[in-house]
Amino acid sequence: MKFLNLILVLTGLIALNANAQTKADSPEEKLEKDRKAIKSLAGFYEVNFNYGEVTAPDPNYKFSKPYESHGNEWAEIIVDEPKRIVIQHMLAINDTTVIKHWRQDWTYEDTDIMLYTEGNAWKKGNLTPADVKGKWTQKVYQVDDSPRYQGYGTWSHVGGHDAWQSETDSPLPRRESTVRKDYNVLNRGSRITITKDGWMFEQDNKKIVRSASGDKLLAVEKGYEEFTKIDPKTFANAQKWWASQKSYWADVRGVWADIIGSQNTFKVQTMANGKLLYETLFSLGDQSIKEKWTAAQNKEKIKTALQPYLLK
């Protein structure tokens, strides 16, 4: 009888635990936890960048010098919708210089994805609702708002720890794109973990030589980007600059969205008519503010400016 009572008690406890787990894992509650984690990526940070190659299949491969850098970065939420959160990053240098940096768009159960191929070219992916069920896509964009890479994965919240990971191809990182010609695709294994002082962007990256005959692994690197919260006063100038520029850059994003959404494949060149793409768009932004262009004027000028950089 005692054994039977024990079984009944254990069965009751298991049922209670299952009910609690079901409640904790309800789609609405899980979605809200995801949103909270993503929104916590915004803030004012000191960022430390550390990258180093750790292995290579060729025993004669000469490892590159480890890369270390740091800076002050402000990440601002510019779109906050139930299933879409957009975060714009800005670099602040010496309290006087501002650089509009990368952007990350988070979209929930999004079947629209652009996959990097090579040579600054992208193609539309073939995702189904089943592929992205319960998952968030992180779409990363360059300083000029052209696409960089897009990957999707599930946010986990086990034991109060918030984390997300994905794997996807991308162009060479900016730290190597001007100095390396021995590989042409970076396969990014990304993990984001929320910490008590900010967040960690950990990467396991494969440097790939892609050709018509297939992919060849050149080397593997480990990367850490540590975002640690700091005093917002450091970013007073950046906030002032963004307040004057944000309407123009919203129009830039709109034009890019129309271009990307209307094509199954597209290719971007970073240089045209002797000017880099970001230089052209930044200069146009300054002119827009100075001459007080309307949104319609902005979009027309932006469309015209982008044409030389878009390849068939």
N, C-alpha and C positions, 0 to 999 in steps of 0.2 A: 504493500500500500504506500509506504514511504517513497519507494521508487517511482510509483505511478504519480504521486503528488509532485515529485521532483520534475518528472517529464512535463506535467501540466504547467508548472511554474516556468520552466525553460521555454516551453512553447509560447506561453504568454509573453515572456520577455522578448523572444524573437519577433513575435507579431508586433509588439510595441515599437521595437527598433525598426522593423520594416516600414511601419506607418510613419515613424519620424523621418526615416530616410526618404520615403516617397514625398513627404511634405517638403523636406529640404531641397529635393531635386525637382520640384515642380517647375515647368517651363518658365512661368512668370518670375519666380524667385531666382532661378538660375540666370535668366536674362538680366535682371536687375543687378545681380552680383557681377556679371560680365561688364555691364555698363559702368558700374562703380570702379572696377579695376582699370578699365580703359581711361576713364576720366581722371584717375589718379596719376596718369602719365604726364598731365599738364602741370606746370609750375615753373619755378625759378631755380636753376641748377648750375652747379659746377660740374663739368663733364670731363672725365678722364678716359682717353682712348688708348687701348693697349692691344696690339696685334703681333703675332709671331708665328712663323711657319714651324710646324712640329714634326712633320714626316713627309716623305716622298718615295714613290716606288723605284725611282732611279737612284742607285747608291752613289752615283757621281754628281747628283744634283747639288748645286751650290745654294744653300738657303739664303734668303734675303735677310737684310738687317731688320730686326724688330722695329715696329713703329709705335711711338708713344707721342701723345699730344694731349692738350687740355684746353678748355675754354669755358666761358659762361654762356649758358643757353636758356632762353625763355621759350616755353612751350605753351601756346595759347589755344584754348578750345574756340574755334570759329564757327562750327556747326554742331548743334546738339539736338539730334532727333532720336526718336525711340530706337531706330535700327541703323543709325548712321551718326558717327562722331568724327569730326575733322579737327586735327591738331596741327597748327602751324608753328614751326620752330624758327627762332631768331637768335643769331649770335651777337653778343655785345662785347665789343673790344675797347678796353680802356675808357669805358663810360662815354665815348664820343662816336665810335664807329659802329654801325649796325649792318649786319648782313642777313638778308632774308635767307633762311637755311632750308632744310628739307621739310616735307609735309607728310603726315600719315593720315590716311582716310580709313576708318574702320567701318565696315558694312556687315550686317548680319544676314546669314543665309543667302549670300549673294552669288548667283550663278554667272554673272558677268565678270570675267577676269581676262586680263591681257598677260600672256606668257612671253617672256623674253626668249629670243632665239639666238641671235648673234649679230654683230655689226650694227648695234643700235636699232635693231628691228624687233617688232612685237607681232604676235598673232593672237587672235581671240581663242580662248580655251573652250573646251566642251564639258562644262560642269552641269550636273543634274541637281535637282532639289535634294535628292538622297545624298549626293556628295557633300553638300554643305549644311546639312541639317544640324542645327545647334552650334554651328561654327561661325567664326568671325574672319573676314578677309582683311588683312592689312595691306593697303595700297600705298606704296611709298613713291614720292615724287621728288624730282630734282629742284634746285633753287629756282629754275625757270618754269617750274610746274609741268615739265614734260615727265612722262612716266619713268620710273627706275626699276621697280620690281613689285610683284604682287604675290602674296602667299596666304593660305587659309589654314586655320587650325582651331582647336577647342580650348577655351579658357577653363582651367581647373581651379578649384578653391578648396583643396583638401587640407584639413587641419588649420584653416585660416590663412593658408599660403596661396596667393594668387599668381598664376603662371599661364603662359601661352607659348606655343611653338609651332613652327612650320618649316617647310623646305621648298625653295624655289630658285630658279636661275635669275641672274642679273648681269648687267654690264660690269666691267672692272670698277672697283672702288676708286673714288677720286684720288686717294693717296697713291694709287698705282697706275691710273689710266694714262698719265703723261710720261711715265718712266719704264713701263713694262710692255713688251710686245711678244712675249713668249707664251701667253695664253689669252683667250678671248671671251671666256665665260666664267663667272663666279657662281658656283652652286652654293647658295646660302642656307645653312641650317641655323635658324634663329630661335632663341628662347628669351622671353621677357619674363622677369620675375619682379614683383613689387616688394620693396624692402621698407623698413621702418623710416629710413631717411630719404627715400626716393625710389629708384628702380635700376635694375641691371639688365643690359642688353647683351646677352652672351651669344657668340657665334662659333659654329664649327663649319668652316668654309672649305670647299674643294675648288682648286684652281684647275679649270678644264681647258684643254685644247680641243675645240670643236671643228670638225671638217666633214666633208661629204662621206667619209668612211666611218664616221662615228665620233664618240667622245674618248679622249685620252686624259687620264689624271696626271697632272704635273706635280702638284703638292697640296698638302692640307695645312690650313692655318687655324689657330685658335684666336678668338677676339673677345675683348671685354670692353663695353662702354658703360661706365658707372656714372649714373646721374644722382648727385647728392644735393639736397635742397639748401639754398643759401638765401641771404637777405634780398628781397625784391628791389631794394633801393638801387642796386647795381644796374637795374634795367630801366631806369626812368627815361633815358634818352631813347631806348629801343621802343618803349611803349608810346612815346610821343611820335616817333617816326611811323610806327605801324598805324596809329590812329589816322594819319594823313594819307597813308598808302593803301589801306585795306580794301577800299571800294574798287580801286583800279585792279588789285590782284584778284578780287572776286570775279571781275570781268575776264581776266586772264584764265582763271579756272573754268569759267563757263565756255570760253572759246575752245579750250583743250578738250573739255567734255564732249562738245559737239563733234570735234574731229575724231576723237577716239571712238565715240559711239556709232559713228557712221561708217566705219571701216572694219573689215575682218583682219587686215594686216596694215601696218604702216611702219615707216622708217624715218628716223630723225638724224640729221647731221648737225653737229654742234657749232660748226663754223660756216658762214656764208657771207660773201661780199666783204671779207676781211674782218668780220665781227663775230664774236661768240654769241650764241643764242641768248644767254643770260644777260650779256651786255646790252643787246638790242632791247630786250624787254625792260630792263632796269632803267635804261635811258628814256624809253617811252613812258614809263611810270612817272619819272621826274617831269617830263614835258606835260603829261596829263594833269598833274597837280598844278603846275605853273600856269597853264592855259585854261584850267577849270573845264576839262572836257566832260561831256555827259557820258552815261553808260553806253549809249548808242555809238558815240564817237570813239570811245575806248575800244569797243568790240570791233569796229570797222578797221581801226588802226592796227589792232592786235592781229586780226586775220591777215591783213596785208603783210605785216612784218613777219609772220610765221611762214608764209608761202615758200621763200627760198630755202628754208630749213627742212621742209617736208619732202621726202623722196618717194618715188613710186616703187 
